[in-house]
Amino acid sequence: MAQSRRAVVIGGGIGGLTAAAGLCRRGWRVTVLERARSLEPVGAAISLAPNSLRALDVLGLGDEIRGLAAWSGDGGLRTPSGRWLSRSSADAAAERFGGPLVLLHRATLVERLAAQLPPGAVRTDAAATLADSGDTDRPARVTTADGELEAELVVGGDGVRSAVRRALFPGHPGTVYSGFTTWRVVIPVPGAEFASHETWGRGRIWGTHPLKDGRVYAYAAAMTPAGGHAPDDEKAELLRRFGDWHDPIPAVLAAARPDDVLRHDVHHIAEPLPAYHRGRVALVGDAAHAMPPTLGQGGNQAIEDAIVLAHHCDDLPAYTAARLPRTTAVARKAVKVARLNLMTSRAGIAVRDTALAALSKAGPALFLRGFDGIADWRPPGGTARSSEVESGGGRMLRADPGRQPLEESTP
């Protein structure tokens, strides 16, 4: 009977594809509807912490993705002049959290997830609208240009501007502007040698991290009014804001072309949804709990959502019960961290930097301890990677070299 059940996933992003793969493994017939003409994601890189890597173990992908880890040796948090505020290492982070932090291009992850699905399961250039959320007596219905689909389960993985979310909870206020915008590039930077780092300035952040394929992932964030754009181009804007910061930032900017730079305002859901399901429809990822990228957990939480949803596919209230409290707590922490690392008060910055430096001297584990309860998450059902019996792990803040790189935020 399970094999005859049909699921429709609206949105072919990371959360939607992970949900589709998880449901396929449970015997569902899955159709993924992606409005874009291809699955190639808009964006740059994504950082995966041990919590989402354990979730990917359920799909048999965890070790493959762990093999893409590039960060080794020291890294840390710096000031715009280059002074180190805190240092740690990949080994220290892995020891505390039970596994590596993996930074990879989003397209790589999307490709691996899509390969888990049967041929023809993904339909691109396929806009979809939720017509009926269904209930225990009738299936949900989804309208497409090619006709209507009925399904025992519909997954809304359609992102921060989710139309599925609006259809399920029309009275919810939706997202709000987080107060800052982000820029991202993934480019080769010949000759650049640097320790993975993030730099905090006054209302500004810069991060530079190596990828396994030899390219460099760099990101920036700054407090700006919503809807802003550079008067010339976004590379020029980055030069104005970060061009006099420490090496290798000038080298990265010199290697970037204007077309390499992506810019997006950051929005998040400030008022949690009352539930992550209604009828036969469930929400995953940004559609359910869009959060600032300052903890690097948006994509990680979407992957967790998807695996938990596949586990509770026959009991959507249990899915909400498992996910809403956790993601609400993570999202609130991300908002708090944004206030900390994007603060503009000179006096506050001086106090913050002094405290971070003192905490680092006391030992990186003290700093990382604040992220326990995030990266130590494990998927339901006791699934462990083939090379270990369930290990612990913890979650890391982005203020430490072991901290997750600022995650991209896409519209």
C-alpha positions as CSV (number, residue, x, y, z in Angstrom):
1,M,0.0,0.0,0.0
2,A,2.9,2.4,0.8
3,Q,4.2,2.2,-2.7
4,S,0.9,3.4,-4.1
5,R,1.0,6.7,-2.1
6,R,1.8,9.8,-4.0
7,A,3.7,12.9,-2.7
8,V,4.1,16.2,-4.6
9,V,7.0,18.4,-3.6
10,I,6.6,22.1,-4.5
11,G,10.1,23.5,-4.9
12,G,13.3,21.8,-6.0
13,G,15.7,23.4,-3.5
14,I,17.7,21.6,-0.9
15,G,14.9,21.0,1.5
16,G,12.5,19.9,-1.2
17,L,14.9,17.5,-2.8
18,T,16.0,16.0,0.5
19,A,12.3,15.5,1.4
20,A,11.7,13.9,-2.0
21,A,14.7,11.5,-1.5
22,G,13.6,10.6,2.0
23,L,10.1,9.9,0.9
24,C,11.3,7.8,-2.1
25,R,13.2,5.6,0.4
26,R,10.0,5.1,2.3
27,G,8.2,3.8,-0.8
28,W,6.4,6.9,-1.9
29,R,5.9,7.9,-5.6
30,V,7.3,11.4,-5.6
31,T,7.0,14.3,-8.1
32,V,9.1,17.4,-7.6
33,L,7.7,20.6,-9.2
34,E,10.3,23.3,-9.7
35,R,9.3,26.6,-11.3
36,A,12.8,27.4,-12.6
37,R,14.0,26.0,-15.9
38,S,16.7,24.0,-14.2
39,L,17.7,22.7,-10.8
40,E,20.9,24.8,-10.9
41,P,20.5,26.8,-7.7
42,V,20.7,30.6,-7.5
43,G,23.5,31.2,-5.0
44,A,27.0,30.3,-4.0
45,A,28.0,27.9,-1.2
46,I,26.4,26.2,1.8
47,S,28.0,25.1,5.0
48,L,26.9,21.7,6.4
49,A,27.4,21.0,10.1
50,P,27.4,17.6,11.8
51,N,23.7,17.8,12.4
52,S,22.7,17.9,8.7
53,L,25.5,15.5,7.8
54,R,23.9,12.9,10.1
55,A,20.6,13.6,8.4
56,L,22.2,12.9,5.1
57,D,23.5,9.6,6.5
58,V,19.8,8.5,6.3
59,L,20.0,8.9,2.5
60,G,23.5,7.3,2.3
61,L,25.0,10.6,1.3
62,G,26.7,11.7,4.6
63,D,30.2,10.2,4.0
64,E,30.3,11.3,0.4
65,I,29.6,14.9,1.5
66,R,32.0,14.7,4.4
67,G,34.7,13.8,1.8
68,L,34.2,17.3,0.4
69,A,35.4,19.0,3.6
70,A,38.2,21.5,2.7
71,W,38.9,23.3,5.9
72,S,42.0,22.1,7.8
73,G,44.4,23.7,10.3
74,D,43.8,27.0,12.1
75,G,41.1,29.6,11.4
76,G,39.2,32.1,13.3
77,L,37.6,35.5,13.9
78,R,39.4,38.7,13.0
79,T,39.1,42.4,13.1
80,P,39.2,44.5,9.9
81,S,42.9,45.3,10.6
82,G,43.6,41.6,10.7
83,R,44.0,41.1,14.4
84,W,42.9,37.7,15.5
85,L,40.1,37.7,18.1
86,S,39.8,34.0,18.4
87,R,41.3,30.9,16.9
88,S,40.4,27.3,16.6
89,S,40.9,24.4,14.3
90,A,39.0,21.9,12.2
91,D,40.2,19.1,14.5
92,A,38.9,20.9,17.6
93,A,35.5,21.5,16.0
94,A,35.3,17.9,14.8
95,E,36.2,16.6,18.2
96,R,33.6,18.6,19.9
97,F,30.8,18.1,17.4
98,G,31.5,14.6,16.3
99,G,32.3,15.4,12.7
100,P,33.7,18.0,10.2
101,L,32.2,21.2,9.0
102,V,31.7,20.9,5.2
103,L,31.6,23.9,2.9
104,L,30.6,23.1,-0.7
105,H,28.9,24.7,-3.6
106,R,25.1,24.5,-3.4
107,A,25.0,23.1,-7.0
108,T,27.1,20.1,-5.8
109,L,24.7,19.2,-3.1
110,V,21.6,19.7,-5.3
111,E,23.2,17.4,-7.9
112,R,23.8,14.7,-5.3
113,L,20.3,14.9,-3.9
114,A,18.7,14.9,-7.4
115,A,20.6,11.8,-8.2
116,Q,18.8,10.0,-5.4
117,L,15.5,10.3,-7.2
118,P,14.0,8.1,-10.0
119,P,14.2,9.4,-13.6
120,G,11.4,11.8,-14.4
121,A,10.7,12.6,-10.7
122,V,11.8,16.2,-11.1
123,R,9.8,18.5,-13.4
124,T,11.4,21.9,-14.1
125,D,9.7,24.9,-15.5
126,A,6.7,23.7,-13.6
127,A,5.0,26.4,-11.5
128,A,2.6,24.9,-9.1
129,T,-0.2,26.2,-6.8
130,L,-1.7,24.5,-3.8
131,A,-5.4,24.3,-4.6
132,D,-6.6,22.2,-1.6
133,S,-4.6,21.2,1.5
134,G,-6.8,18.0,1.8
135,D,-7.8,16.3,5.0
136,T,-8.2,12.7,6.4
137,D,-11.0,12.1,3.9
138,R,-9.6,13.6,0.7
139,P,-6.2,14.1,-0.9
140,A,-4.5,17.4,-1.4
141,R,-4.6,19.0,-4.8
142,V,-1.9,20.9,-6.7
143,T,-2.6,22.9,-9.9
144,T,0.0,23.0,-12.7
145,A,0.0,24.2,-16.3
146,D,-0.3,20.5,-17.3
147,G,-3.3,19.8,-15.1
148,E,-4.1,19.0,-11.5
149,L,-2.3,16.5,-9.3
150,E,-3.7,14.7,-6.3
151,A,-1.5,13.5,-3.5
152,E,-1.6,12.0,-0.1
153,L,1.1,14.4,0.9
154,V,2.2,17.8,-0.4
155,V,5.6,19.2,0.7
156,G,6.0,23.0,0.5
157,G,9.7,23.6,0.0
158,D,9.2,26.9,-2.0
159,G,11.5,29.1,0.0
160,V,11.3,32.3,1.9
161,R,8.5,33.8,-0.2
162,S,6.5,30.6,0.0
163,A,3.2,30.6,-1.7
164,V,2.3,27.3,0.0
165,R,2.9,29.0,3.4
166,R,0.5,31.8,2.5
167,A,-2.1,29.4,1.3
168,L,-1.9,27.4,4.6
169,F,-1.7,30.3,7.0
170,P,-3.2,33.4,5.2
171,G,-3.4,35.3,8.5
172,H,0.3,35.0,9.3
173,P,2.4,38.2,8.7
174,G,5.1,36.4,6.7
175,T,8.7,37.5,6.7
176,V,10.3,40.7,7.8
177,Y,13.5,42.4,6.7
178,S,16.4,41.4,8.9
179,G,18.1,44.7,8.6
180,F,21.1,43.7,6.4
181,T,22.0,42.6,2.9
182,T,24.5,39.9,1.8
183,W,27.0,39.5,-1.0
184,R,28.6,36.3,-2.1
185,V,31.2,35.1,-4.6
186,V,32.7,31.7,-5.5
187,I,35.8,32.3,-7.6
188,P,39.4,31.1,-8.1
189,V,41.9,33.4,-6.5
190,P,45.3,32.4,-7.9
191,G,48.2,32.5,-5.3
192,A,46.0,33.3,-2.4
193,E,47.1,31.6,0.9
194,F,45.0,32.3,4.0
195,A,43.5,30.7,7.0
196,S,39.7,30.3,6.9
197,H,38.3,33.3,8.7
198,E,35.4,35.6,9.4
199,T,36.0,39.3,10.1
200,W,33.7,41.5,12.1
201,G,33.6,45.3,11.5
202,R,31.2,48.0,12.4
203,G,27.9,46.8,11.0
204,R,29.8,44.7,8.5
205,I,31.0,41.1,8.1
206,W,33.4,39.5,5.7
207,G,34.2,35.8,5.5
208,T,36.8,33.9,3.3
209,H,36.9,30.1,3.1
210,P,38.5,27.6,0.8
211,L,36.5,25.0,-1.1
212,K,37.6,21.5,-1.9
213,D,37.7,22.2,-5.7
214,G,40.3,24.9,-5.1
215,R,38.0,27.9,-5.4
216,V,37.4,30.5,-2.7
217,Y,34.0,31.2,-1.2
218,A,33.7,34.8,0.1
219,Y,30.7,36.5,1.6
220,A,29.9,39.8,3.1
221,A,27.1,41.4,5.0
222,A,26.3,45.0,6.0
223,M,23.5,46.9,7.7
224,T,21.6,48.7,4.9
225,P,18.1,49.8,4.1
226,A,16.0,47.2,2.3
227,G,16.0,47.2,-1.5
228,G,19.3,48.9,-2.0
229,H,21.6,48.5,-5.0
230,A,25.0,49.8,-5.9
231,P,24.9,52.9,-8.1
232,D,27.5,51.2,-10.4
233,D,28.0,47.5,-9.7
234,E,28.2,45.3,-6.6
235,K,31.9,44.6,-6.9
236,A,32.4,48.4,-6.7
237,E,30.2,48.4,-3.6
238,L,32.2,45.7,-2.0
239,L,35.4,47.6,-2.7
240,R,34.0,50.7,-1.1
241,R,32.9,48.8,2.0
242,F,35.7,46.2,2.4
243,G,38.6,47.2,0.1
244,D,40.8,48.4,2.9
245,W,40.4,45.4,5.1
246,H,43.1,42.8,5.8
247,D,44.5,40.3,3.3
248,P,43.3,38.2,1.5
249,I,40.2,40.4,1.1
250,P,41.8,42.8,-1.4
251,A,43.0,39.8,-3.5
252,V,39.6,38.3,-3.5
253,L,38.0,41.5,-4.7
254,A,40.6,42.0,-7.3
255,A,39.9,38.5,-8.7
256,A,36.1,39.0,-8.8
257,R,34.3,40.3,-11.8
258,P,31.1,42.4,-11.2
259,D,29.0,39.5,-12.6
260,D,30.5,37.1,-10.0
261,V,28.9,39.0,-7.1
262,L,25.5,38.1,-5.9
263,R,23.5,40.4,-3.6
264,H,20.3,39.6,-1.7
265,D,18.5,41.3,1.2
266,V,17.9,39.0,4.1
267,H,14.4,38.3,5.4
268,H,13.3,36.0,8.2
269,I,10.1,34.8,9.9
270,A,9.9,36.8,13.2
271,E,6.6,35.4,14.3
272,P,6.7,31.5,14.3
273,L,4.0,29.7,12.4
274,P,1.3,28.0,14.5
275,A,2.3,24.7,12.9
276,Y,4.4,23.3,10.0
277,H,1.5,21.4,8.5
278,R,-2.2,21.7,7.7
279,G,-4.3,18.9,6.2
280,R,-2.1,16.8,4.1
281,V,0.5,19.6,3.5
282,A,3.8,20.1,5.3
283,L,6.4,22.9,5.1
284,V,10.1,22.5,5.1
285,G,13.1,24.9,5.2
286,D,12.7,28.6,4.6
287,A,9.0,28.1,3.8
288,A,8.5,27.1,7.5
289,H,11.2,29.0,9.4
290,A,13.3,31.4,7.3
291,M,16.1,32.7,9.5
292,P,19.1,35.0,9.2
293,P,22.2,33.2,7.9
294,T,24.3,34.3,10.9
295,L,24.4,30.7,12.4
296,G,24.8,29.1,9.0
297,Q,21.8,26.8,9.9
298,G,19.1,27.6,7.4
299,G,20.1,24.9,4.9
300,N,21.0,22.5,7.8
301,Q,17.6,22.9,9.4
302,A,15.9,22.3,6.0
303,I,17.7,19.0,5.7
304,E,16.8,18.1,9.2
305,D,13.1,19.0,8.4
306,A,13.1,16.8,5.3
307,I,14.5,13.7,7.1
308,V,12.1,14.1,10.0
309,L,9.2,14.6,7.7
310,A,10.0,11.4,5.9
311,H,10.1,9.7,9.2
312,H,6.7,11.1,10.3
313,C,5.1,11.1,6.9
314,D,2.1,9.3,8.3
315,D,1.7,11.6,11.3
316,L,2.1,15.3,10.3
317,P,1.2,16.6,13.8
318,A,4.2,14.6,15.1
319,Y,6.4,16.3,12.4
320,T,5.3,19.7,13.7
321,A,5.9,18.7,17.3
322,A,9.4,17.5,16.4
323,R,10.4,20.5,14.4
324,L,8.7,23.7,15.4
325,P,10.3,24.1,18.9
326,R,13.7,23.3,17.6
327,T,13.7,25.5,14.6
328,T,12.1,28.3,16.5
329,A,14.9,28.2,19.0
330,V,17.6,28.1,16.3
331,A,16.0,31.0,14.4
332,R,15.8,33.1,17.5
333,K,19.5,32.5,18.3
334,A,20.3,33.5,14.7
335,V,18.6,36.8,15.2
336,K,20.5,37.4,18.4
337,V,23.8,36.5,16.7
338,A,23.1,39.0,13.9
339,R,22.7,41.7,16.5
340,L,26.0,40.8,18.0
341,N,28.1,40.5,14.9
342,L,26.5,43.4,13.0
343,M,26.4,45.9,15.9
344,T,27.3,49.5,15.0
345,S,28.0,51.0,18.5
346,R,31.8,51.6,18.8
347,A,31.6,51.1,22.5
348,G,29.6,47.9,22.2
349,I,32.1,46.6,19.6
350,A,35.0,47.3,21.9
351,V,33.3,45.4,24.7
352,R,32.3,42.5,22.3
353,D,35.8,42.1,20.8
354,T,37.5,42.2,24.3
355,A,35.1,39.5,25.5
356,L,35.7,37.3,22.5
357,A,39.4,37.6,22.8
358,A,39.3,36.7,26.5
359,L,37.0,33.8,25.8
360,S,39.3,32.4,23.2
361,K,42.2,32.5,25.6
362,A,40.2,30.6,28.1
363,G,39.9,27.8,25.5
364,P,37.9,27.4,22.3
365,A,35.8,24.7,23.8
366,L,34.2,27.3,26.1
367,F,33.2,29.3,23.1
368,L,32.0,26.4,21.1
369,R,29.9,25.1,24.0
370,G,27.3,27.7,23.3
371,F,26.3,25.8,20.2
372,D,25.7,22.5,21.9
373,G,22.2,21.4,21.2
374,I,22.3,22.3,17.6
375,A,25.1,20.3,15.9
376,D,24.6,17.4,18.3
377,W,21.2,16.7,16.8
378,R,20.6,13.2,15.4
379,P,17.9,12.0,13.1
380,P,15.0,10.0,14.5
381,G,15.2,6.2,14.2
382,G,18.8,5.9,15.4
383,T,20.3,6.0,11.9
384,A,24.1,6.3,12.0
385,R,26.7,6.5,9.3
386,S,28.2,3.3,8.2
387,S,31.6,4.1,9.8
388,E,30.3,4.9,13.3
389,V,27.7,4.1,15.8
390,E,25.7,7.2,16.7
391,S,28.2,9.8,17.7
392,G,27.6,13.1,19.4
393,G,28.3,16.5,18.0
394,G,27.5,20.0,18.6
395,R,26.6,23.1,16.7
396,M,29.0,25.9,16.1
397,L,28.7,29.6,16.0
398,R,30.1,31.6,13.3
399,A,32.3,33.7,15.5
400,D,34.9,31.0,15.9
401,P,37.1,29.5,13.3
402,G,35.1,26.4,14.0
403,R,32.0,28.4,13.5
404,Q,30.0,27.9,10.4
405,P,30.5,30.3,7.5
406,L,27.7,32.8,6.9
407,E,25.1,30.9,5.0
408,E,23.8,32.5,1.9
409,S,20.3,34.0,1.9
410,T,18.4,33.8,-1.4
411,P,15.1,35.5,-2.3
